[in-house]
Amino acid sequence: MSSICSAAPEPSKASSNRRSVHPTGGERIAVLHDGWLPAGRQEIAWDGQDSAGVEVASGVYLVETQGNGDRITAKVAVLR
C-alpha cells in the first residue's frame, strides 16, 4: 500500500478533485478519488492495483491530480 500526498493549489478552497493512475504513455488504469476534498494537504492510498483489482506490474506510473482547473502529474515507482 502506498500513500500519495498533495496539497490543494488554493488552500482556502475545497474543490472537486480527481486522482488517477496511468502507465507512462498509456490510458488510465485506476481512479483513486473522484469528488470533493477539503482544502489543504491530502493523502490518498493506492494498493498497486488497477480498477479491476489486478496488481500492476513493476514500473513507473503517473498519478494525475485534476482540480480547480489545474492538472498536476507525479511519478511513482512500483517495485515487486
C-alpha positions as CSV (number, residue, x, y, z in Angstrom):
1,M,0.0,0.0,0.0
2,S,1.4,3.4,-1.0
3,S,0.2,6.9,0.1
4,I,0.1,9.7,-2.4
5,C,0.2,13.2,-0.8
6,S,-0.6,16.5,-2.4
7,A,-1.8,20.0,-1.4
8,A,-4.6,22.0,-3.0
9,P,-3.2,24.9,-5.0
10,E,-5.6,27.3,-3.3
11,P,-5.6,26.2,0.3
12,S,-8.5,28.4,1.2
13,K,-11.0,26.5,-1.0
14,A,-12.3,23.0,-1.1
15,S,-12.6,21.6,-4.6
16,S,-13.8,18.8,-6.8
17,N,-10.8,16.6,-7.4
18,R,-9.9,13.5,-9.4
19,R,-6.8,11.5,-8.8
20,S,-6.0,8.7,-11.3
21,V,-3.1,6.4,-12.2
22,H,-1.7,5.9,-15.7
23,P,1.2,3.9,-17.0
24,T,3.7,6.2,-18.8
25,G,2.2,7.0,-22.2
26,G,-1.0,5.0,-21.5
27,E,-4.6,5.2,-20.6
28,R,-6.0,5.5,-17.1
29,I,-5.8,2.2,-15.1
30,A,-7.3,3.3,-11.8
31,V,-9.2,6.2,-10.2
32,L,-8.1,6.8,-6.6
33,H,-10.6,9.6,-5.9
34,D,-13.3,11.4,-7.8
35,G,-15.2,14.0,-5.7
36,W,-14.9,16.9,-3.3
37,L,-11.9,17.2,-1.0
38,P,-11.3,19.8,1.8
39,A,-8.6,22.4,1.4
40,G,-5.1,21.6,2.5
41,R,-2.8,18.6,2.4
42,Q,-4.5,15.3,1.3
43,E,-3.3,11.8,1.5
44,I,-4.8,9.1,-0.7
45,A,-3.8,5.4,-0.6
46,W,-3.1,3.2,-3.6
47,D,-2.8,-0.5,-3.2
48,G,-1.0,-1.0,-6.5
49,Q,-4.0,-2.5,-8.3
50,D,-5.8,-1.4,-11.4
51,S,-9.6,-0.7,-11.4
52,A,-10.3,-4.4,-12.0
53,G,-8.4,-5.4,-8.8
54,V,-5.4,-6.8,-10.6
55,E,-1.9,-6.0,-9.3
56,V,0.0,-3.8,-11.7
57,A,3.5,-4.8,-12.9
58,S,6.7,-3.2,-11.6
59,G,7.4,0.0,-13.4
60,V,6.9,3.8,-13.4
61,Y,3.3,5.1,-13.2
62,L,1.9,8.6,-13.4
63,V,-0.5,9.9,-10.7
64,E,-2.6,12.7,-12.1
65,T,-4.4,15.2,-9.9
66,Q,-7.1,17.4,-11.5
67,G,-9.0,20.1,-9.7
68,N,-9.7,23.8,-9.7
69,G,-8.8,23.9,-13.4
70,D,-5.2,22.6,-12.6
71,R,-3.5,19.4,-13.6
72,I,-0.6,18.1,-11.6
73,T,1.3,14.9,-12.5
74,A,3.7,13.0,-10.3
75,K,5.8,9.8,-11.0
76,V,5.6,6.8,-8.7
77,A,7.5,3.6,-8.9
78,V,6.1,0.1,-8.2
79,L,8.6,-2.5,-7.2
80,R,7.6,-6.1,-6.8
